[in-house]
Amino acid sequence: MAENVTIARPYAEAAFQLASAGNALGPWSEVLDRLAAVASDPQMRDCITDPKLLPEQLAGLFLDVSGTGLSAEQQNYVRVLVENERLQVLPEIRDLFVILKNEQEGVKEANITSAFPMDDATLKALVADLEARFKAKLNVIVSVDPELIGGVKIAVGDEVIDASVRGKLANMAAALKN
């Protein structure tokens, strides 16, 4: 996995530079989502690894399956990926592009895990408090994990806030052992 990220990084940075130069971070992000989905399809993966397909054929097939709406610049980008045999790392390219885009826009990813489903008002209040604390706009991913027993666990970047009952019990157990 780390190898794919290493391979994908220069291509993600190139896409980011193209998107930034054209003031098109949003459209490029959407296109990379679509391209990553196409590249992840098992049938397309078979085509990508098929040595019988010439690069021009693979590029044509990939662009046809990807649908309309790709600019000439984006089509050329796909052709470069095909020529360099890098279509298989499109999901990693997309992930790295999103990280670069979020850094540019001052947005951070936040994973909120709750013991129980949260209603919209509670979630909005929690997100507002977190945005004030981290001084950034947050893209929130919410999940439910009953093993937390109660409360929430929040991860923003490399900072984790564990306000769950399970976390408090673990802290108490560690304190009692010492």
RAPEMO-V819493 format. One record per backbone hydrogen bond with DSSP energy under -0.5 kcal/mol. NH is the residue of the N-H (numbers start at 0). CO is the residue of the C=O. E is the energy in kcal/mol with one decimal. If there is no record, write none. Layout:
nh/co/e
NH/CO/E
NH/CO/E
This chain:
nh/co/e
4/0/-1.9
5/1/-2.3
6/2/-2.4
7/3/-2.5
8/4/-1.8
9/5/-0.6
11/7/-2.5
12/8/-2.6
13/9/-2.0
14/10/-2.3
15/11/-2.4
16/12/-2.4
17/13/-2.5
18/14/-2.8
19/15/-2.9
20/16/-2.5
21/17/-1.7
22/19/-1.3
23/18/-3.2
27/23/-2.2
28/24/-2.2
29/25/-2.2
30/26/-2.4
31/27/-2.8
32/28/-1.9
33/29/-2.1
34/30/-3.0
35/31/-2.5
36/32/-2.0
37/33/-2.2
38/34/-2.7
39/35/-1.5
40/36/-0.7
40/37/-1.0
44/40/-2.7
45/41/-1.8
46/42/-1.7
47/43/-2.8
48/44/-1.9
49/46/-0.9
50/48/-0.6
52/49/-1.1
57/53/-2.7
58/54/-2.7
59/55/-2.3
60/56/-2.8
61/57/-3.0
62/58/-2.7
63/59/-2.3
64/60/-2.6
65/61/-2.0
66/62/-0.7
66/63/-0.8
74/70/-2.4
75/71/-2.4
76/72/-1.8
77/73/-2.0
78/74/-2.2
79/75/-2.3
80/76/-2.2
81/77/-2.3
82/78/-2.8
83/79/-2.1
84/81/-1.6
85/80/-3.3
88/85/-1.4
89/86/-1.8
92/88/-2.4
93/89/-2.8
94/90/-2.2
95/91/-2.6
96/92/-2.5
97/93/-2.4
98/94/-1.8
99/95/-2.4
100/96/-2.9
101/97/-2.8
102/98/-2.3
103/99/-2.2
104/100/-2.2
105/101/-0.8
105/102/-0.6
106/101/-3.1
107/136/-2.6
109/138/-2.9
110/154/-2.9
111/109/-0.6
111/140/-2.9
112/110/-0.6
112/152/-3.2
113/111/-0.5
113/142/-2.5
114/150/-1.9
122/118/-2.3
123/119/-2.8
124/120/-2.2
125/121/-2.5
126/122/-2.8
127/123/-2.4
128/124/-2.2
129/125/-2.5
130/126/-2.8
131/127/-1.8
132/128/-2.2
133/129/-2.9
134/130/-0.9
135/130/-1.2
136/105/-1.2
138/107/-2.9
139/137/-0.7
140/109/-2.8
141/139/-0.5
142/111/-2.6
144/113/-2.8
147/144/-2.1
148/145/-1.7
149/147/-2.3
151/162/-0.7
152/112/-2.8
153/160/-3.1
154/110/-2.5
155/158/-2.7
156/108/-0.9
158/155/-2.2
160/153/-3.4
161/159/-0.6
162/151/-2.2
162/160/-0.9
164/147/-0.6
164/149/-2.6
165/147/-2.0
167/163/-2.1
168/164/-2.7
169/165/-2.2
170/166/-2.2
171/167/-2.3
172/168/-2.5
173/169/-2.2
174/170/-2.2
175/171/-2.3
176/172/-1.7
177/173/-1.2
